[in-house]
Amino acid sequence: MSDVVLVLLVVVAALSLQVRNMLTSVILISVFSLLSSLLFFIYHAPDVALTEAAVGTGVAPLVFVWA
């Protein structure tokens, strides 16, 4: 299961660097953060997963879009 998430992380990271639209890039960064929090949860770190999900998926994209 973690191998699939790791491959998805690499694919999403590469896509976020390749797209030209900034909003699409921010959405892909948010998906990357969501996958990271899923990986933390798989590795039995629920506190880190919750923090990553809150900050990386909620607050950071909001700041990127606002800026």
Steps between C-alpha positions, in 0.01 A plus 500: 500500500775745586676425171196619306483821703872563448466459123200735501704754698773497236249530217311789662825680583618471139164619370495800731835608360398447137165681482494862387182609677565624854162397638546147370843489657361610837229232479764238422709616795192459717451147366868432574446611857191281533695200373780583744255502789364164382854363497562630853180330612608172339831523687311541832563869559144635533601825669734592216238389246237722658732800506605443138139466391398820678792719400604353167156438358312791654713797596792493255291487179285780636810714554634411154173595330468817707856610416 
